Amino acid sequence: MKKLYRSQNDKMILGVCGGIAEYFEIDPVLVRLGFVLVTMAGGSGILAYIIAAVVIPQRETKSVN
């Protein structure tokens, strides 16, 4: 079962766009471009990004001892 997490590997700020791209198996550049277009269209992209950063959990890394 797939779960949505913020990306650890493909992140520029908080990993939201990278995580969404990993979940849908698409290029993260397309997701980032979508956020930019939504932001330019009405400004709600920034609010959506902040909400997603709070709501989407970060993947826990397993430490090797």
MDTraj code that builds the backbone (N, CA, C; nanometers):
import mdtraj as md
import numpy as np

residues = "MET LYS LYS LEU TYR ARG SER GLN ASN ASP LYS MET ILE LEU GLY VAL CYS GLY GLY ILE ALA GLU TYR PHE GLU ILE ASP PRO VAL LEU VAL ARG LEU GLY PHE VAL LEU VAL THR MET ALA GLY GLY SER GLY ILE LEU ALA TYR ILE ILE ALA ALA VAL VAL ILE PRO GLN ARG GLU THR LYS SER VAL ASN".split()
xyz = np.array([
    [0.0836, -0.1174, 0.0000],
    [0.0000, 0.0000, 0.0000],
    [0.0889, 0.1248, 0.0000],
    [0.0608, 0.2156, -0.0926],
    [0.1391, 0.3383, -0.1033],
    [0.0914, 0.4390, 0.0004],
    [0.1867, 0.5125, 0.0564],
    [0.1549, 0.6212, 0.1478],
    [0.2267, 0.7464, 0.1011],
    [0.1658, 0.8582, 0.1283],
    [0.2220, 0.9870, 0.0890],
    [0.3112, 1.0396, 0.1999],
    [0.4368, 1.0657, 0.1649],
    [0.5343, 1.1219, 0.2576],
    [0.6058, 1.2365, 0.1889],
    [0.6618, 1.3279, 0.2693],
    [0.7506, 1.4287, 0.2129],
    [0.8809, 1.3598, 0.1742],
    [0.9364, 1.3993, 0.0622],
    [1.0554, 1.3339, 0.0087],
    [1.1798, 1.3704, 0.0884],
    [1.2643, 1.2715, 0.1116],
    [1.3945, 1.2939, 0.1740],
    [1.5014, 1.3168, 0.0672],
    [1.4824, 1.2559, -0.0493],
    [1.5847, 1.2580, -0.1541],
    [1.5681, 1.3729, -0.2521],
    [1.4448, 1.4051, -0.2851],
    [1.4189, 1.5038, -0.3899],
    [1.3445, 1.6220, -0.3297],
    [1.4173, 1.7025, -0.2521],
    [1.3511, 1.8167, -0.1923],
    [1.4298, 1.9433, -0.2184],
    [1.3561, 2.0517, -0.2317],
    [1.4188, 2.1819, -0.2475],
    [1.3966, 2.2655, -0.1216],
    [1.2765, 2.2594, -0.0659],
    [1.2487, 2.3333, 0.0570],
    [1.2136, 2.2337, 0.1671],
    [1.0947, 2.1749, 0.1598],
    [1.0510, 2.0810, 0.2628],
    [1.0198, 1.9415, 0.2086],
    [1.0302, 1.9218, 0.0790],
    [1.0083, 1.7904, 0.0208],
    [0.8650, 1.7595, -0.0162],
    [0.7768, 1.8603, -0.0121],
    [0.6355, 1.8378, -0.0424],
    [0.6174, 1.7991, -0.1890],
    [0.6708, 1.8770, -0.2785],
    [0.6534, 1.8485, -0.4219],
    [0.7205, 1.7171, -0.4607],
    [0.8385, 1.6917, -0.4058],
    [0.9073, 1.5657, -0.4329],
    [0.8283, 1.4466, -0.3827],
    [0.7664, 1.4601, -0.2659],
    [0.6854, 1.3520, -0.2107],
    [0.5603, 1.3258, -0.2914],
    [0.4949, 1.4320, -0.3357],
    [0.3758, 1.4165, -0.4198],
    [0.4141, 1.3508, -0.5524],
    [0.5276, 1.3912, -0.6082],
    [0.5737, 1.3322, -0.7333],
    [0.6073, 1.1845, -0.7168],
    [0.6711, 1.1486, -0.6055],
    [0.7006, 1.0069, -0.5798],
    [0.5719, 0.9258, -0.5664],
    [0.4726, 0.9823, -0.4999],
    [0.3463, 0.9114, -0.4791],
    [0.2754, 0.8834, -0.6119],
    [0.2703, 0.9839, -0.6987],
    [0.2016, 0.9688, -0.8274],
    [0.2933, 0.9197, -0.9386],
    [0.4213, 0.8972, -0.9059],
    [0.5206, 0.8474, -1.0016],
    [0.5307, 0.9365, -1.1252],
    [0.5472, 1.0666, -1.0988],
    [0.5661, 1.1643, -1.2060],
    [0.6911, 1.2467, -1.1751],
    [0.7294, 1.3294, -1.2685],
    [0.8477, 1.4140, -1.2526],
    [0.8193, 1.5246, -1.1509],
    [0.9047, 1.5433, -1.0507],
    [0.8816, 1.6476, -0.9506],
    [0.8790, 1.7885, -1.0084],
    [0.9432, 1.8082, -1.1215],
    [0.9422, 1.9400, -1.1845],
    [0.7992, 1.9781, -1.2246],
    [0.7207, 1.8802, -1.2674],
    [0.5812, 1.9079, -1.3045],
    [0.4996, 1.9506, -1.1829],
    [0.5227, 1.8883, -1.0696],
    [0.4501, 1.9243, -0.9471],
    [0.4916, 2.0645, -0.9026],
    [0.6207, 2.0922, -0.9064],
    [0.6689, 2.2251, -0.8685],
    [0.6127, 2.3327, -0.9612],
    [0.6105, 2.3028, -1.0894],
    [0.5539, 2.3960, -1.1866],
    [0.4060, 2.4198, -1.1586],
    [0.3343, 2.3148, -1.1198],
    [0.1929, 2.3290, -1.0841],
    [0.1737, 2.4216, -0.9656],
    [0.2580, 2.4075, -0.8626],
    [0.2497, 2.4966, -0.7471],
    [0.2785, 2.6403, -0.7871],
    [0.3756, 2.6610, -0.8749],
    [0.4088, 2.7967, -0.9204],
    [0.2918, 2.8562, -0.9980],
    [0.2314, 2.7779, -1.0858],
    [0.1185, 2.8286, -1.1646],
    [-0.0013, 2.8622, -1.0764],
    [-0.0299, 2.7775, -0.9785],
    [-0.1413, 2.8049, -0.8868],
    [-0.1115, 2.9296, -0.8033],
    [0.0130, 2.9470, -0.7642],
    [0.0513, 3.0656, -0.6876],
    [0.0355, 3.1917, -0.7713],
    [0.0776, 3.1861, -0.8957],
    [0.0673, 3.3026, -0.9834],
    [-0.0777, 3.3325, -1.0204],
    [-0.1617, 3.2312, -1.0241],
    [-0.3006, 3.2493, -1.0643],
    [-0.3834, 3.3168, -0.9550],
    [-0.3487, 3.2948, -0.8293],
    [-0.4310, 3.3556, -0.7256],
    [-0.3659, 3.3596, -0.5894],
    [-0.2465, 3.3060, -0.5788],
    [-0.1756, 3.3112, -0.4526],
    [-0.2046, 3.1975, -0.3573],
    [-0.2953, 3.1080, -0.3927],
    [-0.3302, 2.9997, -0.3006],
    [-0.2273, 2.8864, -0.3011],
    [-0.1333, 2.8882, -0.3927],
    [-0.0304, 2.7846, -0.3984],
    [0.0604, 2.7868, -0.2764],
    [0.0915, 2.9047, -0.2275],
    [0.1764, 2.9164, -0.1086],
    [0.1038, 2.8603, 0.0129],
    [-0.0226, 2.8934, 0.0262],
    [-0.1021, 2.8411, 0.1369],
    [-0.1156, 2.6896, 0.1269],
    [-0.1380, 2.6388, 0.0066],
    [-0.1494, 2.4938, -0.0131],
    [-0.0183, 2.4236, 0.0221],
    [0.0946, 2.4839, -0.0135],
    [0.2251, 2.4251, 0.0176],
    [0.2475, 2.4198, 0.1679],
    [0.2149, 2.5270, 0.2372],
    [0.2328, 2.5314, 0.3827],
    [0.1436, 2.4281, 0.4507],
    [0.0189, 2.4186, 0.4078],
    [-0.0722, 2.3190, 0.4652],
    [-0.0211, 2.1782, 0.4381],
    [0.0244, 2.1533, 0.3158],
    [0.0765, 2.0209, 0.2813],
    [0.2012, 1.9876, 0.3632],
    [0.2857, 2.0860, 0.3884],
    [0.4069, 2.0624, 0.4673],
    [0.3729, 2.0252, 0.6110],
    [0.2632, 2.0780, 0.6620],
    [0.2214, 2.0463, 0.7980],
    [0.1500, 1.9106, 0.8035],
    [0.0677, 1.8825, 0.7035],
    [-0.0177, 1.7633, 0.7046],
    [0.0560, 1.6364, 0.6609],
    [0.1397, 1.6468, 0.5585],
    [0.2092, 1.5291, 0.5051],
    [0.3276, 1.4963, 0.5954],
    [0.3327, 1.3749, 0.6485],
    [0.4435, 1.3397, 0.7387],
    [0.5736, 1.3173, 0.6629],
    [0.6830, 1.3367, 0.7325],
    [0.8141, 1.3071, 0.6751],
    [0.8447, 1.1592, 0.6984],
    [0.8992, 1.0960, 0.5982],
    [0.9328, 0.9538, 0.6092],
    [1.0403, 0.9362, 0.7163],
    [1.0171, 0.8418, 0.8057],
    [1.1133, 0.8142, 0.9112],
    [1.2299, 0.7350, 0.8535],
    [1.3495, 0.7798, 0.8832],
    [1.4675, 0.7056, 0.8399],
    [1.5077, 0.6095, 0.9498],
    [1.5470, 0.4930, 0.9097],
    [1.5901, 0.3930, 1.0065],
    [1.7400, 0.4079, 1.0284],
    [1.7770, 0.4294, 1.1536],
    [1.9184, 0.4464, 1.1854],
    [1.9853, 0.3090, 1.1985],
    [2.1078, 0.3036, 1.1490],
    [2.1856, 0.1800, 1.1552],
    [2.2874, 0.1960, 1.2675],
    [2.2829, 0.1101, 1.3640],
    [2.3766, 0.1188, 1.4778],
    [2.4985, 0.0352, 1.4551],
])
top = md.Topology()
chain = top.add_chain()
for i, resn in enumerate(residues, 1):
    res = top.add_residue(resn, chain, resSeq=i)
    for name in ("N", "CA", "C"):
        top.add_atom(name, md.element.get_by_symbol(name[0]), res)
traj = md.Trajectory(xyz[None], top)
